[in-house]
Amino acid sequence: MRRVFVDPEAPQRDAIEEAATWIRSGGLAAIPTDTLYGLAANPFDASAVERVFAAKGRGSDQALPLIAADVAQVTRYVGRLPESAVRLAERFWPGPVTILLPAPAAIAPAVSGGTGRVGVRVPADAIARSVCAAVGHPVTATSANISGEPATDDPNRVEDTLGDVVDFLLDIGRTRGGLPSTIVDVTTEPPVLVRSGAVSWDQIQAILRS
């Protein structure tokens, strides 16, 4: 594993570009997000997606969440947002709300875990968004840990557990941690809560009713 430290207050552009180069070429990069470290890979590359599942020991029936640079990147590569998703994005992005949308045909089938849906969000972390912008499309962001073990905010833990299978670690020190994102399925009407998280369901419903 190649490990590069980045100052979160003034991230080096060459480090962001190197992470993006690994991802574009089919590699796995561990990157910080607004909560924990995540495994970033190209969701449109089936071989790269397979590497994520193998690295984590993750079951093929478990979908991989995505992060994106901004709403425009989501609509271009995942699909048009329905009105309910537009409201949630306007209020909670960048931030810890993951929206389930129909999986686009171009995405590797394993990303959706057989559900036909894919979860995506714009994270409240400038480095994570910068990596997505440099790659040019959304990337996977499943937690950088072995499945069944706790997710981590510690880059040393990432290297200890995944150093043999991850190509690149973008190290900012410890991330902020906190609750995972709230997951909302907008492929149904009305939208439904899939996983509780950092944003309460009451807050979500208030925006959906507005």
Residue pairs with C-beta under 8 A, 6 or more apart in sequence:
1 159
1 162
1 163
1 164
1 166
1 167
1 168
1 169
2 18
2 167
2 168
2 169
3 155
3 159
3 168
3 169
3 171
4 15
4 18
4 19
4 168
4 169
4 170
4 171
5 171
5 172
5 173
6 12
6 15
6 16
6 127
6 170
6 171
6 172
7 172
8 32
8 126
8 127
8 172
8 173
11 126
11 127
11 130
11 172
15 170
16 127
16 130
16 131
16 134
16 170
17 134
18 168
19 29
19 31
19 40
19 131
19 134
19 168
19 170
20 131
20 134
20 135
20 136
22 28
22 29
22 167
22 168
23 29
23 40
23 41
23 42
23 48
23 131
23 135
23 139
24 42
24 135
24 136
26 41
26 42
26 45
26 47
26 48
26 51
27 41
27 48
27 167
27 168
28 39
28 40
28 41
28 48
28 51
28 52
28 55
28 165
28 166
28 167
28 168
29 39
29 40
29 41
29 131
29 166
29 167
29 168
29 169
29 170
30 37
30 38
30 39
30 40
30 144
30 155
30 158
30 162
30 166
30 168
30 169
30 170
31 37
31 38
31 40
31 127
31 128
31 131
31 141
31 170
32 38
32 125
32 127
32 128
32 170
32 172
32 175
33 67
33 123
33 125
33 128
33 141
33 175
34 94
34 95
34 96
34 123
34 124
34 125
34 128
34 175
34 176
34 178
35 96
35 153
35 175
35 176
35 177
35 178
35 179
35 180
35 181
35 198
36 143
36 144
36 151
36 152
36 153
36 175
36 177
37 143
37 144
37 151
37 152
37 153
37 154
37 155
37 158
37 175
38 67
38 128
38 140
38 141
38 142
38 143
38 144
39 52
39 55
39 56
39 140
39 141
39 142
39 143
39 144
39 162
39 166
40 67
40 131
40 139
40 140
40 141
41 48
41 49
41 51
41 52
41 139
41 140
42 48
42 49
42 135
42 137
42 139
42 140
43 49
43 64
43 66
43 107
43 108
43 111
43 118
43 137
43 138
43 139
43 140
44 106
44 107
44 108
44 137
45 108
46 108
46 109
46 110
48 108
49 64
49 108
49 110
49 111
49 140
50 110
51 165
52 58
52 64
52 140
52 142
53 59
53 60
53 110
54 165
55 162
55 165
55 166
56 142
56 145
56 146
56 147
57 146
57 147
57 148
58 142
58 147
59 147
60 110
60 113
60 114
61 113
61 114
62 113
62 147
63 111
63 112
63 113
63 115
63 117
63 118
63 119
64 110
64 111
64 113
64 140
64 141
64 142
65 98
65 119
65 120
65 121
65 140
65 141
65 142
65 181
66 78
66 111
66 118
66 119
66 120
66 121
66 138
66 139
66 140
66 141
67 120
67 121
67 122
67 123
67 128
67 129
67 132
67 138
67 139
67 141
68 74
68 77
68 78
68 120
68 121
68 122
68 129
68 132
68 137
68 138
69 122
69 129
69 130
69 132
69 133
69 138
70 122
70 129
70 133
71 81
71 89
71 93
71 122
73 132
73 133
73 137
73 138
74 81
74 89
74 120
74 122
74 138
75 81
76 137
77 104
77 106
77 137
77 138
78 101
78 104
78 107
78 118
78 120
78 138
79 101
79 102
79 104
81 89
81 99
81 101
81 186
82 186
84 186
84 189
84 190
84 191
84 208
85 99
85 101
85 186
87 207
87 208
87 210
88 97
88 99
88 184
88 186
88 204
88 207
88 208
89 99
89 122
91 207
92 199
92 207
93 121
93 122
94 122
94 123
94 124
94 125
94 129
95 121
95 122
95 123
95 124
95 198
95 199
96 121
96 123
96 124
96 178
96 179
96 180
96 181
96 182
96 197
96 198
96 199
97 121
97 181
97 182
97 183
97 184
97 197
97 198
97 199
97 204
98 119
98 120
98 121
98 181
98 182
98 183
98 184
98 195
99 119
99 120
99 121
99 183
99 184
99 186
100 117
100 118
100 119
100 183
100 184
100 185
100 186
100 187
100 194
101 117
101 118
101 119
101 120
101 186
101 187
102 116
102 117
102 118
102 187
103 109
103 111
103 112
103 115
103 116
103 117
103 118
104 118
107 118
111 118
111 140
112 118
117 185
117 187
119 183
120 138
121 181
122 129
123 129
123 141
127 170
127 172
128 141
131 139
131 170
132 138
132 139
143 151
143 152
144 151
144 152
144 158
144 162
144 166
145 151
145 152
145 157
145 158
145 161
145 162
146 161
146 162
149 161
151 180
152 158
152 161
153 174
153 175
153 176
153 177
154 174
155 169
155 171
155 172
155 173
155 174
158 166
158 169
159 169
163 169
178 198
179 197
179 198
180 195
180 197
180 198
181 195
181 197
181 198
181 199
182 193
182 195
182 196
182 197
182 198
182 199
182 200
182 201
182 204
183 193
183 194
183 195
183 197
184 191
184 192
184 193
184 194
184 204
185 191
185 192
185 193
185 194
190 208
191 204
191 208
193 201
193 204
